[in-house]
Amino acid sequence: MDATTTISVDPITGEVIDAGLRYTVREMRATLIRLSYSPILYETHDFSCALLDSDGEVVAMHVDVPMHIFPVVFSVRDIVARYGETISEGDMFLVNDPASGGTHLNDVLMVRPIFLDGKPEIYAAVRAHYGDVGGTYPGSSVSGESTEIFHEGVRIPVVRAFVEDELQQDLLSLFLANLRTPFEAEGVFHAQAAVSRLAEQRVRAIAERYGAATLKQATQDRLEGARSRMAESISKLPDGEYFYEDYLENSGTTAQNRKPIFVRTRLTIDGEMARFDFEEVSPERSGVGNADFSQTWCGTFTVLETVLVDEEGSTSGGARQMEVTAPPHTVLNVEHPKPLGGYADLLFGPIQGSCMALLAQLLPDDVCALAGSSPNQTVFSGGSNPRGSGGPWAIFEFPFGGWPAVRDLDGNICGVHWCNGDIPMLWPIERAELDIPVNAVFDGIRCDSGGPGFRRGGVGIVRAFEMQTDCQFSFLGSEGILPRPGMAGGCAAALNEIRVIRDGENVLDTEVPLKVGYFPLRKGDVFVTLVAGGAGYGDPLEREVERVVQDIADGYVSVGGAREDYGVVLAGGKPDRSATEERRSAMRAQRSALEVLAGPEDDFDEDGRRLARISPAAAARIGVRSGEIVEYVPAARAALRAWALVAEDLDDDSTPLGPRGRDICGVEPGERIWVRSPWGYASRVNDLPEELLRSAEIIRA
C-alpha cells in the first residue's frame, strides 16, 4: 500500500484483525513456555512477546511485561535505521544492548521482520531472560557490585542472527562460548526463533484472508484509537504544572554509589498533551543504579497508560500524546559503559513512583500508593548439581513485595505488581527441590510488613531455603534502607532484608544492604528473604477496628502491630473499644503538625537530599536526629521524603518549606503539615517468624 493511500476498514473487520494479532501473541507466549529449556521462562515467565509495525509501534501484546515490550519500540527503529533496504525475508535480529532498547543484559531480544506484499510491515519480537550471559558472577546482571557494564555480561548490539532463515552459527557459537550455562541458553535461543517463525505464519494467514493493506490499515486504526482515547483522558485533566521528587536509596557498594539517587520531575498538562520532564536527576553512577532513556520512557508510559486508559490489550499509540525528557549523563539517561543491572529498581521506584505521585495530585481517588522499587533479584548457583545432570546449576527468583493500597482496597499479598504482566516471580517449591540442591524451610506471610493505612498495604512474604551443597548467591535489590512512600497519610511498609543463618546466627554482613556480588554458602546454611509489603493509603487510625481484628486473625498484623500502628487494643482476644479510642486519641495528640514557613528556596544538601529543618523539640516528638529520614504528609497526596536537620533557631512548632516543596505538598505558608518518621512497628521489631525457626530445627533433626 502506498504511504499516501488509506483505505477504510469497517469496525467489525478491524476488531477481528486486532483479535487475531493479539491471539497470535498469546500463541507465541504459550509456545515459548512449552519449547523453552529454561525454568526462568516456563516457571517464572520472565519473557515477553509482541507485534510491532514498520514504524516501531506496538500493535499487539497480551499479558506481557511492559518494561520488556515498550522499549522494543526503540529496538525496531534501530534495526530499520541500521539495516534499512538490506532487510530480507527470513532475517532475524538479536540484541540486548540497553542503548538499542535493551533492558539489563540478561534480557535478550529476537526480532523477525514479517514481509507482506514484498515489504517488512510487521515485526515479531520475543524477549527472554537468559539465566547467565557471562560477566563477573553467575547470573550476570544480578549483582549489586558491578561498576561497569562489562561486569554484567556479553553486550550484543543489533546483529543478524539469521540471514534469510540461515543460522549464523559462528555468531551463536561466539555468544554461547561466553556463558556459564550454554546448553540452556541455546535452547532458549532456538525457542525464540521458532516462536518468531510461528508469528510470521499467523500474521501472513491474517493478511491472506483480509489483504495486507487491510491488515496494515487496521493496525493504524488501532493505534489512532489508542492515541485518541489517551488524548481525551489527558484533556480532562486541569492544565498546569505539577511537581514531585522521589529517591532511591543507593546505586551500589562504592563510596559514591552509597549516596541516595534523587529524581525531581515536572509534569505539564497542556490540552491533550502530557509532558514529563525529569529535570533534576542524579548524575550517572559507576554502580548498578542507572537506566537507559528507553527504560525511563517506558516506565512513564506504563503509568500513564495504566491510570488514564482502561482497555484490554495495550498498544503504544497512546504514547503519541506524551513527551518525556531526561538530561543526558544522568541515572535516567545513562551513557556507555555505565552498568544498568539495577535499572528495574529505578523504573519501579523513582520513575514510576514520580509519575504516580504526579497523577495522584490530579486524580487522588484513582491512584494507589507508590509501588515497591525492588524486584529483589536473587541467584543461587553452583558448579555441580547432585540433583540434576551434575553440571552447573542456578535458580533465579525476583520476589516483589506486597501491592500498595488504593482508596477503597487493601493491597494484594506479595505478588507481581500491576505494572509487570504475567510474571509469577517465584519457582514452585516442588520444582526447586526437584531440580537444584536446596530444600524449602519456610514460605509464608510476613506479619506486619504491609504499610499501615486506612487501607493497608499488601503484606510481603518470608521465604527460606536450606542449601544441600556448598554454593554461592548474588543479590540485587533496594528498599533495604529507604521504604516507599504511602499516600494520603498512609505509611511505608517494612523494609526488604536478606539473611544467611549458619549455626543459628546471621553471618551475612554486607556494608550496603541488598547489594551482593558473590557470597559463599555452605551446606546447611539457610538463606532467608524477608520481602517488603506495599505502602498504605489513608490514615491508619481511621481503619475500621473490625478490619484490624480480621487482619490479626489472618496473620497480616500482630497484636503489637495493631496497637502501635493502628491504635487498636485487644483484651482477651477481642477489641477493647474504650481502650482503643483512648489509645488513638493519644496517638493523634502526639503527632507533629508543624506550621509551614515560606522558605525562599528549597534546601538540599551536597548529595541532592531534601533537608527538613525542624526544632529540637519537634525532632524529639518525631523521634529523629539530624540526618535521619522524615516525611511531610499531605492530606491527599504522596508523602514527600526529606532528611532531618535539627536547627536550634527554629520555633518548636514550625518548619521552613521552599516553593517546590510547598507545591508538592499542596500547602501554603501558615498552614500546617504532619511531619513524621516513616518507620512502623515491623521496622522496629524485625524478628524471624517462629514457624521458620521451628521448621529449620525440624528439618535438621
Protein Blocks (a to p, Z undefined) as FASTA:
>chain_A
ZZkbccdddfklmmmmmmmmmmmmmmmmmmmmmmpmbfklmmnopacdddddfkopafbd
cfdcfklmmmmmmmmmmmmmmnmmmpcghiacddfbfknopabfklccddddddeehiaf
bdcddddddfbggjjbghijmcckbcbfklnoccdddddfbgghiacfklmmmmmmmpfb
lmlmmmmmmmmmmmmmmmmmmmmmmmmmnopklmmmmmmmmmmmmmmmmmmmmmmpccdd
dddddddfbfcjbfklmpccddddddddehjaccdddfbccdddfbfbbcdfklmmmmmm
mmmmmmmpccehiafklmmmpccdddehiaklccdfbdfklmmmmmmmmmmmmmmmmmmm
mmmmlcccdddfbloiacdddfbdfklnopacdddddddddddddfkbccddddddfklo
jaehpacfklmmmmpccddfbdcddehkaccdfbdcddddddddddfbdcddddddehkl
bccddeehiacdddddddddeehiafbdcfbghiafbdcddehiacdddddddddedjfk
lpcfklmmmmmmnopacfklmmmmnopaceehiacfklmmmmmmmmmmmpccddddddfb
dcddfkopacddddfklmmmnopaehiacddddfkbccddddddddfkbcfkbccddfkl
mmmnopaehiacddddfbdfklmmccddfklmmmmmmmmZZ
